[in-house]
Amino acid sequence: MRATLFALALCLASGSQASESDLQLVGQARLKFLFWSVYDSRLFSTDGRYSEGQRPLRLEITYLLDIGADALVERTAAEWRSQGRDHGRQRQWLQDLSRLWPDVSKNDVISLELDTGNRSTFYRNGELLGVIDDPAFGEHFLDIWLSPNTTRPELRLGLLGRR
């Protein structure tokens, strides 16, 4: 019985890794602010193209500077405000992000994976940080980069593979 459970666990783990690695690059872009390169971002989908609501998706951000977790959460809130996004659970989401996100150092990679159930899973350098199960969160979070109302339209075009 124990061997069967172990084999099942290995199959499930292999299956999730395989589907994760099956994602193809849609596009990539670098965020620069004045003289500083802040991060490189990459968007992945199952077919290498993006359409709104498509799942699974993965957004990867490789930081090129050290940034505190509080600053990342504050920037998320500021981007939502800039886009005029208002959701009744935003405060809770920001609290969740404060709990999940660590300070990042140069070359750290923070990834967000949205599964077919719109569950948002965050990783740092491939290690699980945590999950936000609220289906509305993932769309709101991705829209920071992918919405036509983004504050960084050139970054959006790069992520969508249109630049």
DSSP file (Angstrom, degrees, kcal/mol; ACC not computed):
  #  RESIDUE AA STRUCTURE BP1 BP2  ACC     N-H-->O    O-->H-N    N-H-->O    O-->H-N    TCO  KAPPA ALPHA  PHI   PSI    X-CA   Y-CA   Z-CA
    1    1 A M     >        0   0    0      0, 0.0     4,-2.3     0, 0.0     5,-0.2   0.000 360.0 360.0 360.0 -46.4    0.0    0.0    0.0
    2    2 A R  H  >  +     0   0    0      1,-0.2     4,-2.2     2,-0.2     5,-0.1   0.896 360.0  50.6 -62.1 -40.4    2.8    2.4    1.0
    3    3 A A  H  > S+     0   0    0      2,-0.2     4,-2.5     1,-0.2    -1,-0.2   0.880 109.1  51.9 -64.8 -38.1    4.6    1.7   -2.3
    4    4 A T  H  > S+     0   0    0      2,-0.2     4,-2.5     1,-0.2    -2,-0.2   0.917 110.3  47.6 -64.7 -43.9    1.5    2.3   -4.3
    5    5 A L  H  X S+     0   0    0     -4,-2.3     4,-2.5     2,-0.2    -2,-0.2   0.895 112.0  50.5 -63.9 -39.8    0.9    5.7   -2.6
    6    6 A F  H  X S+     0   0    0     -4,-2.2     4,-2.3     2,-0.2    -2,-0.2   0.928 111.3  47.7 -63.7 -44.9    4.6    6.6   -3.2
    7    7 A A  H  X S+     0   0    0     -4,-2.5     4,-2.2     2,-0.2    -2,-0.2   0.899 111.9  50.4 -63.0 -41.0    4.3    5.7   -6.9
    8    8 A L  H  X S+     0   0    0     -4,-2.5     4,-2.6     2,-0.2    -1,-0.2   0.915 109.6  50.9 -62.8 -43.2    1.1    7.7   -7.3
    9    9 A A  H  X S+     0   0    0     -4,-2.5     4,-2.5     1,-0.2    -2,-0.2   0.902 109.8  50.2 -61.8 -41.3    2.7   10.7   -5.6
   10   10 A L  H  X S+     0   0    0     -4,-2.3     4,-2.7     2,-0.2    -1,-0.2   0.906 110.8  49.1 -64.0 -41.5    5.7   10.4   -8.1
   11   11 A C  H  X S+     0   0    0     -4,-2.2     4,-2.6     2,-0.2    -2,-0.2   0.923 112.3  47.7 -63.4 -44.8    3.3   10.2  -11.1
   12   12 A L  H  X S+     0   0    0     -4,-2.6     4,-2.2     2,-0.2    -2,-0.2   0.917 113.5  47.8 -63.7 -42.8    1.3   13.3   -9.9
   13   13 A A  H  X S+     0   0    0     -4,-2.5     4,-2.1     1,-0.2    -2,-0.2   0.921 113.1  47.9 -64.3 -43.4    4.5   15.2   -9.2
   14   14 A S  H  X S+     0   0    0     -4,-2.7     4,-2.4     1,-0.2    -2,-0.2   0.894 110.6  52.6 -64.3 -39.3    5.9   14.3  -12.6
   15   15 A G  H  X S+     0   0    0     -4,-2.6     4,-2.3     2,-0.2    -1,-0.2   0.902 109.7  47.4 -64.0 -42.2    2.6   15.2  -14.3
   16   16 A S  H  X S+     0   0    0     -4,-2.2     4,-2.0     1,-0.2    -1,-0.2   0.890 113.4  48.3 -69.4 -36.9    2.6   18.7  -12.7
   17   17 A Q  H  X S+     0   0    0     -4,-2.1     4,-2.4    -5,-0.2    -2,-0.2   0.897 110.9  51.2 -68.3 -38.1    6.2   19.3  -13.7
   18   18 A A  H  X S+     0   0    0     -4,-2.4     4,-1.2     2,-0.2    -2,-0.2   0.936 111.6  45.5 -64.8 -45.4    5.6   18.2  -17.2
   19   19 A S  H  < S+     0   0    0     -4,-2.3     4,-0.3     1,-0.2    -1,-0.2   0.873 112.8  52.7 -66.7 -34.5    2.5   20.5  -17.7
   20   20 A E  H >< S+     0   0    0     -4,-2.0     3,-1.1     1,-0.2    -1,-0.2   0.915 111.1  45.3 -64.2 -43.5    4.5   23.3  -16.1
   21   21 A S  H 3< S+     0   0    0     -4,-2.4    -1,-0.2     1,-0.2    -2,-0.2   0.659  99.2  72.0 -77.6 -14.3    7.4   22.8  -18.5
   22   22 A D  T 3< S+     0   0    0     -4,-1.2    -1,-0.2    -5,-0.2    -2,-0.2   0.617  73.4 109.2 -73.6 -11.4    5.0   22.5  -21.5
   23   23 A L    <   -     0   0    0     -3,-1.1     2,-0.3    -4,-0.3    23,-0.2  -0.432  61.1-147.0 -68.6 140.3    4.3   26.2  -21.2
   24   24 A Q  E     -A   45   0A   0     21,-4.1    21,-2.4    -2,-0.1    24,-0.4  -0.823  22.0 -96.5-112.9 148.3    5.8   28.2  -24.1
   25   25 A L  E     +A   44   0A   0     -2,-0.3    19,-0.3    19,-0.2     3,-0.1  -0.397  33.3 179.1 -63.4 128.1    7.2   31.7  -24.1
   26   26 A V  E     -     0   0A   0     17,-3.6     2,-0.3     1,-0.4    18,-0.2   0.852  62.7 -45.0 -90.3 -51.5    4.7   34.3  -25.3
   27   27 A G  E     -A   43   0A   0     16,-1.1    16,-2.4   133,-0.1    -1,-0.4  -0.980  48.1-140.8-170.5 173.7    7.0   37.4  -24.8
   28   28 A Q  E     +A   42   0A   0    130,-0.9     2,-0.3    -2,-0.3    14,-0.2  -0.980  14.7 176.5-148.4 157.5    9.5   39.2  -22.6
   29   29 A A  E     -A   41   0A   0     12,-2.2    12,-3.4    -2,-0.3     2,-0.4  -0.989  22.8-129.6-159.2 157.6   10.3   42.7  -21.6
   30   30 A R  E     -A   40   0A   0     -2,-0.3     2,-0.6    10,-0.2    10,-0.2  -0.949  17.3-141.8-114.8 133.3   12.6   44.7  -19.3
   31   31 A L  E     -A   39   0A   0      8,-2.9     7,-3.0    -2,-0.4     8,-1.1  -0.843  23.0-176.2 -93.0 123.8   11.4   47.4  -17.0
   32   32 A K  E     -A   37   0A   0     -2,-0.6     2,-0.4     5,-0.2     5,-0.2  -0.939  12.8-166.7-118.7 144.6   13.7   50.4  -16.7
   33   33 A F  E >   -A   36   0A   0      3,-2.9     3,-2.5    -2,-0.4     2,-0.4  -0.958  64.8 -52.9-131.9 113.8   13.4   53.4  -14.5
   34   34 A L  T 3  S-     0   0    0     -2,-0.4    -2,-0.0     1,-0.3     0, 0.0  -0.434 125.6 -15.8  54.6-112.5   15.6   56.3  -15.3
   35   35 A F  T 3  S+     0   0    0     -2,-0.4     2,-0.4    -3,-0.1    -1,-0.3   0.472 120.6  90.9 -97.3  -3.2   19.1   54.8  -15.4
   36   36 A W  E <   -A   33   0A   0     -3,-2.5    -3,-2.9    29,-0.0     2,-0.6  -0.761  65.4-142.7-103.7 137.6   18.2   51.5  -13.7
   37   37 A S  E     -A   32   0A   0     -2,-0.4    -5,-0.2    -5,-0.2     3,-0.1  -0.873  22.8-178.0 -88.1 122.5   17.1   48.2  -15.0
   38   38 A V  E     -     0   0A   0     -7,-3.0    26,-2.9    -2,-0.6    27,-0.6   0.908  52.7 -24.1 -93.2 -50.4   14.6   47.0  -12.5
   39   39 A Y  E     -AB  31  63A   0     -8,-1.1    -8,-2.9    24,-0.3     2,-0.4  -0.994  45.4-127.8-159.7 159.2   13.5   43.6  -13.7
   40   40 A D  E     -AB  30  62A   0     22,-2.4    22,-3.1    -2,-0.3     2,-0.4  -0.929  30.9-163.2-105.8 137.3   13.1   41.3  -16.7
   41   41 A S  E     -AB  29  61A   0    -12,-3.4   -12,-2.2    -2,-0.4     2,-0.4  -0.927   9.2-172.6-125.4 149.5    9.7   39.7  -17.2
   42   42 A R  E     -AB  28  60A   0     18,-2.3    18,-2.8    -2,-0.4     2,-0.4  -1.000   9.3-153.8-141.5 137.7    8.5   36.7  -19.2
   43   43 A L  E     -AB  27  59A   0    -16,-2.4   -17,-3.6    -2,-0.4   -16,-1.1  -0.931  13.0-169.8-114.1 135.8    5.0   35.5  -19.9
   44   44 A F  E     +AB  25  58A   0     14,-2.6    14,-1.8    -2,-0.4     2,-0.3  -0.945   8.9 169.8-125.8 145.0    4.3   31.8  -20.8
   45   45 A S  E     -AB  24  57A   0    -21,-2.4   -21,-4.1    -2,-0.4     3,-0.2  -0.868  48.5 -97.2-140.4 176.9    1.2   30.0  -22.0
   46   46 A T  S    S+     0   0    0     10,-0.6   -21,-0.1    -2,-0.3     4,-0.1   0.829 122.1  26.1 -68.5 -30.7    0.3   26.6  -23.3
   47   47 A D  S    S-     0   0    0      2,-0.4    -1,-0.2   -23,-0.1     3,-0.1   0.312 110.9-105.4-117.0   8.2    0.6   27.6  -27.0
   48   48 A G  S    S+     0   0    0    -24,-0.4     2,-0.3     1,-0.3    -2,-0.1   0.627  92.2  95.9  77.7  11.6    3.0   30.6  -26.9
   49   49 A R        -     0   0    0      2,-0.0     2,-0.4   -25,-0.0    -2,-0.4  -0.914  65.5-134.4-128.9 158.5    0.2   33.0  -27.4
   50   50 A Y        +     0   0    0     -2,-0.3     2,-0.3   110,-0.3    -5,-0.0  -0.947  23.7 167.2-118.4 134.7   -1.9   35.1  -25.0
   51   51 A S    >   -     0   0    0     -2,-0.4     3,-2.4     0, 0.0    -2,-0.0  -0.990  48.5 -89.8-137.3 144.3   -5.6   35.6  -25.0
   52   52 A E  T 3  S+     0   0    0     -2,-0.3     3,-0.1     1,-0.3    87,-0.0  -0.193 112.2  14.4 -54.8 134.2   -7.6   37.1  -22.1
   53   53 A G  T 3  S+     0   0    0      1,-0.3    -1,-0.3    86,-0.0     2,-0.1   0.369  89.3 147.4  83.1  -4.9   -8.7   34.6  -19.6
   54   54 A Q    <   -     0   0    0     -3,-2.4    -1,-0.3     2,-0.0    -4,-0.0  -0.403  37.2-131.2 -65.9 136.7   -6.4   31.9  -21.0
   55   55 A R  S    S+     0   0    0     -3,-0.1    60,-0.1    -2,-0.1     2,-0.1  -0.981  72.3  41.3-141.2 150.7   -5.1   29.4  -18.4
   56   56 A P  S    S+     0   0    0      0, 0.0   -10,-0.6     0, 0.0     2,-0.3   0.589  73.8 160.0 -75.4 158.8   -2.7   28.1  -17.4
   57   57 A L  E     -BC  45 114A   0     57,-1.8    57,-2.6   -12,-0.1     2,-0.4  -0.962  23.6-158.6-138.9 154.7   -0.3   31.0  -17.5
   58   58 A R  E     -BC  44 113A   0    -14,-1.8   -14,-2.6    -2,-0.3     2,-0.5  -0.989   1.4-166.8-138.0 132.0    3.0   31.8  -15.8
   59   59 A L  E     -BC  43 112A   0     53,-2.4    53,-2.6    -2,-0.4     2,-0.4  -0.976  11.1-167.9-113.3 126.4    4.5   35.3  -15.3
   60   60 A E  E     -BC  42 111A   0    -18,-2.8   -18,-2.3    -2,-0.5     2,-0.5  -0.950   5.4-169.2-116.8 134.3    8.2   35.3  -14.3
   61   61 A I  E     -BC  41 110A   0     49,-2.5    49,-2.5    -2,-0.4     2,-0.7  -0.979   4.8-163.4-124.3 119.9   10.0   38.4  -13.0
   62   62 A T  E     -BC  40 109A   0    -22,-3.1   -22,-2.4    -2,-0.5    47,-0.2  -0.905  21.0-138.6-101.8 113.6   13.8   38.3  -12.6
   63   63 A Y  E     -B   39   0A   0     45,-2.6    44,-3.8    -2,-0.7   -24,-0.3  -0.508  18.8-170.9 -78.3 137.4   14.8   41.2  -10.3
   64   64 A L  S    S+     0   0    0    -26,-2.9     2,-0.3    42,-0.2    42,-0.2   0.326  74.0  40.8-107.2   3.1   17.9   43.1  -11.3
   65   65 A L  S    S-     0   0    0    -27,-0.6     2,-0.4    40,-0.2    42,-0.1  -0.933  92.7 -97.4-140.9 160.6   18.0   45.1   -8.0
   66   66 A D        +     0   0    0     -2,-0.3     2,-0.4    39,-0.1    39,-0.2  -0.732  47.5 177.7 -79.3 130.7   17.4   44.3   -4.3
   67   67 A I  B     -F  104   0B   0     37,-2.3    37,-3.2    -2,-0.4     2,-0.1  -0.999  26.1-122.5-139.7 133.6   13.8   45.3   -3.4
   68   68 A G     >  -     0   0    0     -2,-0.4     4,-1.7    35,-0.2     3,-0.2  -0.408  21.5-121.9 -73.6 149.8   12.0   45.0   -0.1
   69   69 A A  H  > S+     0   0    0      1,-0.2     4,-2.3     2,-0.2     5,-0.2   0.884 112.6  56.6 -58.4 -40.9    8.7   43.0    0.1
   70   70 A D  H  > S+     0   0    0      1,-0.2     4,-2.6     2,-0.2    -1,-0.2   0.896 105.7  50.9 -59.4 -40.3    6.9   46.1    1.4
   71   71 A A  H  > S+     0   0    0     -3,-0.2     4,-2.3     2,-0.2    -1,-0.2   0.874 108.9  51.6 -65.1 -37.4    7.9   48.1   -1.6
   72   72 A L  H  X S+     0   0    0     -4,-1.7     4,-2.0     2,-0.2    -2,-0.2   0.917 112.0  45.8 -64.9 -43.3    6.7   45.3   -3.9
   73   73 A V  H  X S+     0   0    0     -4,-2.3     4,-2.2     2,-0.2    -2,-0.2   0.918 112.7  50.3 -66.7 -43.1    3.3   45.3   -2.2
   74   74 A E  H  X S+     0   0    0     -4,-2.6     4,-2.4     1,-0.2    -1,-0.2   0.894 109.5  51.3 -61.6 -39.7    3.1   49.1   -2.2
   75   75 A R  H  X S+     0   0    0     -4,-2.3     4,-2.5     2,-0.2    -1,-0.2   0.884 107.4  53.5 -65.5 -38.0    3.9   49.1   -6.0
   76   76 A T  H  X S+     0   0    0     -4,-2.0     4,-2.2     2,-0.2    -2,-0.2   0.941 110.9  45.9 -60.3 -47.8    1.1   46.5   -6.6
   77   77 A A  H  X S+     0   0    0     -4,-2.2     4,-2.3     1,-0.2    -2,-0.2   0.906 112.3  51.4 -61.6 -42.1   -1.4   48.8   -4.8
   78   78 A A  H  X S+     0   0    0     -4,-2.4     4,-2.7     1,-0.2    -1,-0.2   0.891 108.9  50.6 -64.1 -39.7   -0.2   51.8   -6.7
   79   79 A E  H  X S+     0   0    0     -4,-2.5     4,-1.8     2,-0.2     6,-0.2   0.916 109.7  50.1 -65.2 -42.6   -0.5   50.1  -10.0
   80   80 A W  H  <>S+     0   0    0     -4,-2.2     5,-2.7     1,-0.2     4,-0.4   0.925 112.4  47.7 -60.4 -43.3   -4.1   49.0   -9.2
   81   81 A R  H ><5S+     0   0    0     -4,-2.3     3,-1.4     1,-0.2    -2,-0.2   0.924 109.4  53.3 -62.1 -44.3   -4.9   52.6   -8.2
   82   82 A S  H 3<5S+     0   0    0     -4,-2.7    -1,-0.2     1,-0.3    -2,-0.2   0.825 111.1  46.5 -61.1 -32.2   -3.3   54.0  -11.4
   83   83 A Q  T 3<5S-     0   0    0     -4,-1.8    -1,-0.3    -5,-0.2    -2,-0.2   0.468 114.0-117.7 -88.5  -2.3   -5.5   51.7  -13.5
   84   84 A G  T < 5 +     0   0    0     -3,-1.4     2,-0.4    -4,-0.4    -3,-0.2   0.746  58.6 158.6  72.3  22.3   -8.6   52.6  -11.6
   85   85 A R      < +     0   0    0     -5,-2.7     2,-0.4    -6,-0.2    -1,-0.2  -0.672  12.4 172.8 -83.3 129.1   -9.0   49.0  -10.4
   86   86 A D        +     0   0    0     -2,-0.4     2,-0.4    -3,-0.1    -5,-0.0  -0.958   2.2 168.8-140.4 118.9  -11.1   48.6   -7.3
   87   87 A H    >   -     0   0    0     -2,-0.4     3,-2.0     1,-0.1     4,-0.3  -0.981  40.7-124.2-130.6 142.1  -12.2   45.3   -5.9
   88   88 A G  T 3  S+     0   0    0     -2,-0.4     3,-0.2     1,-0.3     4,-0.2   0.699 110.8  46.9 -58.7 -21.5  -13.8   44.6   -2.5
   89   89 A R  T 3> S+     0   0    0      1,-0.1     4,-2.5     2,-0.1    -1,-0.3   0.277  77.0 106.1-106.0  11.5  -11.0   42.1   -1.6
   90   90 A Q  H <> S+     0   0    0     -3,-2.0     4,-2.7     1,-0.2     5,-0.2   0.896  79.0  53.0 -59.3 -41.3   -8.0   44.2   -2.6
   91   91 A R  H  > S+     0   0    0     -4,-0.3     4,-2.0     1,-0.2    -1,-0.2   0.923 110.7  47.7 -59.8 -42.3   -7.0   44.9    1.0
   92   92 A Q  H  > S+     0   0    0      1,-0.2     4,-2.6     2,-0.2    -1,-0.2   0.912 110.7  51.6 -64.1 -41.6   -7.1   41.3    1.8
   93   93 A W  H  X S+     0   0    0     -4,-2.5     4,-2.7     1,-0.2    -2,-0.2   0.913 108.7  50.6 -61.4 -42.5   -5.0   40.5   -1.3
   94   94 A L  H  X S+     0   0    0     -4,-2.7     4,-2.2     1,-0.2    -1,-0.2   0.878 110.7  49.6 -64.6 -36.5   -2.4   43.0   -0.3
   95   95 A Q  H  X S+     0   0    0     -4,-2.0     4,-1.7    -5,-0.2    -1,-0.2   0.911 110.3  50.9 -65.1 -41.8   -2.3   41.5    3.2
   96   96 A D  H  X S+     0   0    0     -4,-2.6     4,-2.1     1,-0.2    -2,-0.2   0.919 110.6  48.8 -60.6 -43.6   -1.9   38.0    1.6
   97   97 A L  H  X S+     0   0    0     -4,-2.7     4,-3.0     1,-0.2    -1,-0.2   0.889 107.7  54.9 -64.7 -38.8    1.0   39.3   -0.6
   98   98 A S  H  < S+     0   0    0     -4,-2.2    -1,-0.2     1,-0.2    -2,-0.2   0.863 111.9  44.8 -60.8 -35.2    2.7   40.9    2.4
   99   99 A R  H  < S+     0   0    0     -4,-1.7    -2,-0.2    -5,-0.1    -1,-0.2   0.852 120.5  39.3 -75.7 -35.8    2.6   37.5    4.1
  100  100 A L  H  < S+     0   0    0     -4,-2.1    -2,-0.2    -5,-0.1    -3,-0.2   0.896  98.3  78.6 -83.7 -43.3    3.8   35.6    1.0
  101  101 A W     <  -     0   0    0     -4,-3.0     2,-0.2    -5,-0.2   -32,-0.1  -0.471  59.6-158.8 -81.6 135.8    6.4   37.7   -0.6
  102  102 A P        -     0   0    0      0, 0.0     2,-0.1     0, 0.0    -2,-0.0  -0.500  39.0 -83.1 -92.2 171.0   10.0   37.9    0.7
  103  103 A D        -     0   0    0     -2,-0.2     2,-0.4   -35,-0.1   -35,-0.2  -0.510  53.6-134.3 -62.8 146.5   12.4   40.7    0.1
  104  104 A V  B     -F   67   0B   0    -37,-3.2   -37,-2.3    -2,-0.1     2,-0.3  -0.866  15.5-156.6-112.1 147.2   14.0   40.0   -3.3
  105  105 A S    >   -     0   0    0     -2,-0.4     3,-2.5   -39,-0.2   -42,-0.2  -0.737  44.0 -67.4-111.7 162.8   17.7   40.2   -4.2
  106  106 A K  T 3  S+     0   0    0     -2,-0.3   -42,-0.2     1,-0.3    -1,-0.1  -0.261 123.5  16.9 -50.8 131.9   19.4   40.7   -7.5
  107  107 A N  T 3  S+     0   0    0    -44,-3.8    -1,-0.3     1,-0.3     2,-0.1   0.346  88.8 138.3  80.7  -1.2   18.7   37.7   -9.8
  108  108 A D    <   -     0   0    0     -3,-2.5   -45,-2.6   -45,-0.2     2,-0.5  -0.497  43.9-145.8 -67.6 144.0   15.8   36.3   -7.6
  109  109 A V  E     -C   62   0A   0    -47,-0.2    16,-3.2    -2,-0.1     2,-0.5  -0.965  11.8-168.0-116.3 120.4   12.9   35.1   -9.8
  110  110 A I  E     -CD  61 124A   0    -49,-2.5   -49,-2.5    -2,-0.5     2,-0.4  -0.937  13.9-169.6-104.2 126.2    9.4   35.5   -8.5
  111  111 A S  E     -CD  60 123A   0     12,-2.4    12,-2.2    -2,-0.5     2,-0.5  -0.914  14.7-160.1-119.3 143.5    6.9   33.5  -10.6
  112  112 A L  E     -CD  59 122A   0    -53,-2.6   -53,-2.4    -2,-0.4     2,-0.5  -0.992   9.4-168.3-118.1 126.0    3.1   33.5  -10.6
  113  113 A E  E     -CD  58 121A   0      8,-2.7     8,-2.5    -2,-0.5     2,-0.6  -0.971   3.9-163.1-114.9 126.2    1.3   30.5  -12.0
  114  114 A L  E     -CD  57 120A   0    -57,-2.6   -57,-1.8    -2,-0.5     6,-0.2  -0.937  13.2-157.2-105.7 121.9   -2.4   30.7  -12.7
  115  115 A D    >   -     0   0    0      4,-1.8     3,-2.2    -2,-0.6   -57,-0.0  -0.272  38.4 -87.5 -90.4-178.2   -4.0   27.3  -13.1
  116  116 A T  T 3  S+     0   0    0      1,-0.3    -1,-0.1     2,-0.1   -61,-0.1   0.687 129.1  55.3 -66.1 -17.8   -7.2   26.4  -15.0
  117  117 A G  T 3  S-     0   0    0      2,-0.1    -1,-0.3     0, 0.0     3,-0.1   0.256 118.7-111.6 -94.1  11.3   -9.2   27.1  -11.8
  118  118 A N    <   +     0   0    0     -3,-2.2    20,-0.5     1,-0.2     2,-0.4   0.743  64.6 154.9  63.5  26.3   -7.7   30.6  -11.6
  119  119 A R        -     0   0    0     18,-0.1    -4,-1.8    19,-0.1     2,-0.6  -0.722  37.0-139.8 -83.2 133.4   -5.7   29.6   -8.5
  120  120 A S  E     -DE 114 132A   0     12,-2.3    12,-2.8    -2,-0.4     2,-0.5  -0.854  19.7-175.2-102.7 119.0   -2.6   31.8   -8.1
  121  121 A T  E     -DE 113 131A   0     -8,-2.5    -8,-2.7    -2,-0.6     2,-0.4  -0.961   8.6-156.2-117.7 127.1    0.6   30.1   -6.9
  122  122 A F  E     -DE 112 130A   0      8,-2.9     7,-3.0    -2,-0.5     8,-1.4  -0.808  10.6-176.1-104.9 142.4    3.7   32.1   -6.2
  123  123 A Y  E     -DE 111 128A   0    -12,-2.2   -12,-2.4    -2,-0.4     2,-0.5  -0.960  16.7-152.7-131.4 149.8    7.3   30.8   -6.3
  124  124 A R  E >  S-DE 110 127A   0      3,-2.6     3,-2.3    -2,-0.3   -14,-0.2  -0.985  86.8 -20.9-121.2 118.5   10.7   32.3   -5.5
  125  125 A N  T 3  S-     0   0    0    -16,-3.2   -15,-0.1    -2,-0.5    -1,-0.1   0.857 129.5 -51.2  50.8  39.1   13.5   30.7   -7.4
  126  126 A G  T 3  S+     0   0    0    -17,-0.4     2,-0.4     1,-0.2    -1,-0.3   0.327 114.0 116.9  85.2  -6.9   11.4   27.7   -8.0
  127  127 A E  E <  S-E  124   0A   0     -3,-2.3    -3,-2.6     1,-0.1    -1,-0.2  -0.807  73.3-105.0 -99.2 135.2   10.4   27.2   -4.3
  128  128 A L  E     +E  123   0A   0     -2,-0.4    -5,-0.3    -5,-0.2     3,-0.1  -0.303  35.7 175.1 -59.6 127.9    6.8   27.5   -3.3
  129  129 A L  E     -     0   0A   0     -7,-3.0     2,-0.3     1,-0.4    -6,-0.2   0.772  55.5 -79.0 -96.5 -40.2    5.9   30.8   -1.5
  130  130 A G  E     -E  122   0A   0     -8,-1.4    -8,-2.9     2,-0.0    -1,-0.4  -0.938  38.2 -92.6 158.3-179.7    2.2   30.2   -1.2
  131  131 A V  E     -E  121   0A   0     -2,-0.3     2,-0.5   -10,-0.2   -10,-0.2  -0.944   8.6-157.5-129.1 142.1   -1.2   30.3   -2.9
  132  132 A I  E     -E  120   0A   0    -12,-2.8   -12,-2.3    -2,-0.4     6,-0.2  -0.975  11.9-170.0-115.6 113.0   -4.0   32.8   -3.2
  133  133 A D        +     0   0    0     -2,-0.5    -1,-0.1   -14,-0.2   -12,-0.1   0.594  48.9 113.4 -81.5 -11.7   -7.2   30.8   -4.0
  134  134 A D    >>  -     0   0    0      1,-0.2     3,-1.1   -14,-0.1     4,-0.8  -0.482  59.3-150.4 -66.1 115.2   -9.4   33.7   -4.8
  135  135 A P  H 3> S+     0   0    0      0, 0.0     4,-0.7     0, 0.0    -1,-0.2   0.772  93.0  57.0 -60.4 -27.0  -10.2   33.3   -8.6
  136  136 A A  H 3> S+     0   0    0      1,-0.2     4,-1.7     2,-0.1     5,-0.2   0.772  94.0  68.9 -75.2 -25.3  -10.6   37.1   -9.0
  137  137 A F  H <> S+     0   0    0     -3,-1.1     4,-3.0     1,-0.2     5,-0.2   0.937  92.5  54.8 -60.6 -50.4   -7.1   37.9   -7.7
  138  138 A G  H  X S+     0   0    0     -4,-0.8     4,-2.8   -20,-0.5     5,-0.2   0.883 109.0  46.9 -55.4 -45.2   -5.1   36.4  -10.6
  139  139 A E  H  X S+     0   0    0     -4,-0.7     4,-2.0     2,-0.2    -1,-0.2   0.930 114.1  47.8 -63.5 -45.8   -6.8   38.4  -13.3
  140  140 A H  H  < S+     0   0    0     -4,-1.7     4,-0.5     2,-0.2    -2,-0.2   0.902 114.1  47.4 -62.2 -40.6   -6.4   41.6  -11.3
  141  141 A F  H >< S+     0   0    0     -4,-3.0     3,-1.5     1,-0.2     4,-0.4   0.949 112.2  47.6 -67.9 -48.3   -2.8   40.9  -10.6
  142  142 A L  H >X S+     0   0    0     -4,-2.8     4,-2.7     1,-0.3     3,-1.8   0.836  99.7  69.2 -61.6 -32.1   -1.9   40.0  -14.2
  143  143 A D  H 3X S+     0   0    0     -4,-2.0     4,-1.4     1,-0.3    -1,-0.3   0.708  79.7  76.8 -63.6 -18.0   -3.7   43.1  -15.4
  144  144 A I  H <4 S+     0   0    0     -3,-1.5     7,-0.4    -4,-0.5     8,-0.3   0.893 117.4  16.5 -54.0 -37.3   -0.9   45.2  -13.9
  145  145 A W  H <4 S+     0   0    0     -3,-1.8    -2,-0.2    -4,-0.4    -1,-0.2   0.755 134.2  41.3-103.2 -34.1    1.1   44.1  -16.9
  146  146 A L  H  < S+     0   0    0     -4,-2.7    -3,-0.2    13,-0.1    -2,-0.1   0.605  83.2 103.1-102.3 -12.6   -1.4   42.8  -19.4
  147  147 A S  S >< S-     0   0    0     -4,-1.4     3,-2.0    -5,-0.3     9,-0.1  -0.412  75.0-126.9 -68.4 144.3   -4.3   45.2  -19.3
  148  148 A P  T 3  S+     0   0    0      0, 0.0    -1,-0.1     0, 0.0     8,-0.0   0.728 113.0  60.2 -59.2 -19.2   -4.6   47.8  -22.1
  149  149 A N  T 3  S+     0   0    0     -6,-0.1    -2,-0.1   -66,-0.0    -3,-0.1   0.282  78.0 135.7 -90.9  10.0   -4.8   50.3  -19.2
  150  150 A T    <   -     0   0    0     -3,-2.0    -5,-0.1     1,-0.1    -6,-0.1  -0.163  61.6-131.7 -57.4 152.0   -1.4   49.3  -17.9
  151  151 A T  S    S+     0   0    0     -7,-0.4    -1,-0.1     1,-0.2    -6,-0.1   0.550 103.5  54.1 -79.6  -7.3    1.0   52.2  -16.9
  152  152 A R     >  +     0   0    0     -8,-0.3     4,-2.1     1,-0.1     3,-0.3  -0.648  61.9 166.6-126.5  73.6    3.7   50.4  -18.9
  153  153 A P  H  > S+     0   0    0      0, 0.0     4,-2.3     0, 0.0     5,-0.1   0.835  77.8  53.6 -61.7 -33.8    2.3   49.9  -22.5
  154  154 A E  H  > S+     0   0    0      2,-0.2     4,-1.9     1,-0.2     5,-0.1   0.892 108.4  50.1 -67.5 -38.0    5.8   49.0  -24.0
  155  155 A L  H  > S+     0   0    0     -3,-0.3     4,-2.5     2,-0.2    -1,-0.2   0.915 109.4  52.4 -63.1 -43.5    6.3   46.4  -21.3
  156  156 A R  H  X S+     0   0    0     -4,-2.1     4,-2.3     1,-0.2    -2,-0.2   0.935 107.7  50.8 -57.3 -48.6    2.8   44.9  -22.1
  157  157 A L  H  <>S+     0   0    0     -4,-2.3     5,-3.1     1,-0.2     6,-0.5   0.893 110.5  49.7 -59.9 -39.6    3.7   44.7  -25.8
  158  158 A G  H ><5S+     0   0    0     -4,-1.9     3,-1.3     4,-0.2  -130,-0.9   0.924 110.6  49.0 -63.4 -45.2    6.9   42.9  -25.1
  159  159 A L  H 3<5S+     0   0    0     -4,-2.5  -116,-0.2  -132,-0.3    -2,-0.2   0.851 110.7  51.4 -64.2 -33.7    5.1   40.4  -22.8
  160  160 A L  T 3<5S-     0   0    0     -4,-2.3    -1,-0.3    -5,-0.2  -110,-0.3   0.434 116.0-116.3 -83.8   1.8    2.5   39.8  -25.5
  161  161 A G  T < 5S+     0   0    0     -3,-1.3    -3,-0.2    -4,-0.2    -2,-0.1   0.773  82.7 119.5  72.5  25.8    5.2   39.2  -28.1
  162  162 A R      <       0   0    0     -5,-3.1    -4,-0.2    -6,-0.2    -5,-0.1   0.171 360.0 360.0-108.4  15.9    4.2   42.2  -30.1
  163  163 A R              0   0    0     -6,-0.5    -5,-0.2    -5,-0.2    -1,-0.1   0.337 360.0 360.0-134.6 360.0    7.4   44.1  -29.9
